[in-house]
Amino acid sequence: MSAAPSNPFSEAAVRQAEHISLQSETVETRAKPVARKTIVKYQLRSRARGSQTRISILEGQFVAVNVKRSRTAEQEHTVDLRFVDPRPVGIRKVVWPMVYAAIAITLLAIAAATFAIGFATPQQRILAVPTAIVLATFTVSSYLLCLYFTTESLLFVSVHGRARVIAITGGLGTTRAARQCAVDIVKHITLARKLSKQTRQTYLRDEMREHTRLYESDAITEEQYNDAKTRILQSHE
């Protein structure tokens, strides 16, 4: 019986070749989403911050994100929903130093009011009462500032790269206001995955290209892009 011919390429060598192919591919596989029909559009506005985020779900399973902020240039990019994780992430950022300062001012206002009402002599009240009123005013103002600087974000990240590709950011209540928008995005992500029939290698290659396109359109930063490339290459190994 003759021996079976040996494979000149080891499994490790094949994996390495695929790894190099994934990293070096630069040619686009899909046309850029130009002049696609809008299926549904959402607009979330924060008048206090002078910002507006417009999310448009497009035919072909793309999403267009348009962000306008006061004193900054308008930003717009599109995202291929095949490469978006369907699990949105909610983030609330609280400026805790301001909260602590507001609490401290509150305690001072209570102490000043207690002294003015219960312990101060008539002569001392001349100064104690206005002091308590000023501190009470500062207390209200400090809590309003805390509310203003508290932000909520609803984020969608890429599947393997974990880059923030869709971000809706605003004041308190943003997550609740964007809930229906998030539901529709998740629905179309699921549909995009059903329509896409790709091998794992092809999918990772295309996800890499999508991150390159997003980086070139200033949708993600250089740091996010480099981190995404590293994660995608590690997923391929």
Protein Blocks (a to p, Z undefined) as FASTA:
>chain_A
ZZddddfbdfklmmmmmmmmmmmpcbdfbdcdehiacfbdcddddfknopacdddddehi
iacdddddehiacddddddfklpcfbdcddddddfklmmmmmmmmmmmmmmmmmmmmmpc
fklmmmmmmmmmmmmmmmmmmmmmmmmmpccddddddfklopafbdcdddehklmmmmmm
mmmmmmmmmmmmmmpccdfklmmmmmmmmmmmmmmnopacfklmmmmmmmmmmmmZZ
